[in-house]
């Protein structure tokens, strides 16, 4: 069941991100809008698009969330492998994604403090980031 859902979620997420899918949805909305006068802008006419978009949105939330969860998990495993493989890296950081947000913030603050990311260095980083953004 998990494999089946993962395959379907991956395919649907890929399809949903295609330009063809966007133009299909746009075409559907245009046809619906043009058909308004034919159906005299009736409640049923409005209900059709409201129901359709609600159902599609509801299902897509689950499919896209599944795809994002798998991508994030795969990325985390890859990062953990890099940490494990680099001899000077601290293996203590493997699995920290399971900590709370507050715990992760504390670790980040401690690392920044340990690396001297304060005062002048933080200002240098900020200036470097500003230059980088301005180049775009």
C-alpha positions, 0 to 999 in steps of 0.5 A, a space after each residue: 500500500 505504501 509503495 502504491 501510494 508513493 508511486 501515485 503521489 510522485 506521478 501526480 506531483 510531477 504531473 501537477 507541476 507541468 505547464 500542460 497541467 496548468 494550461 489544462 486547468 486554465 482552459 477548464 476555468 475559461 470554458 466554465 466562465 464562457 459557459 456562465 451565460 448559457 447556464 444563466 449564472 445559476 447556482 448549479 453552474 457555480 457549484 460545479 466549479 466550487 466542488 471541482 476545485 475543492 476536491 482537486 485542492 483537497 487531494 493535491 494537498 496530500 499528494 504534494 505533502 507526501 512527495 515533499 516528505 519523501 524528498 526531505 527525508 531523502 535529503 536528510 539521509 544524504 546529509 547524515 551520510 555526508 556527516 558520517 563520511 567526513 572524519 572531522 564532522 561531528 556525528 552528534 548532529 546525525 538525526 537532529 531533525 527529530 528535535 524540537 524547533 527550540 532545541 535546533 535553534 539552540 544548537 544553531 546559536 551554539 554553533 554560530 557562537 563557536 564559529 565566532 559568527 558575531 559582531 564584525 563577522 556577522 556584519 561581513 556576512 550581511 554585506 556579502 549577502 547584500 552583494 550577492 542579492 544585488 548581483 541578481 
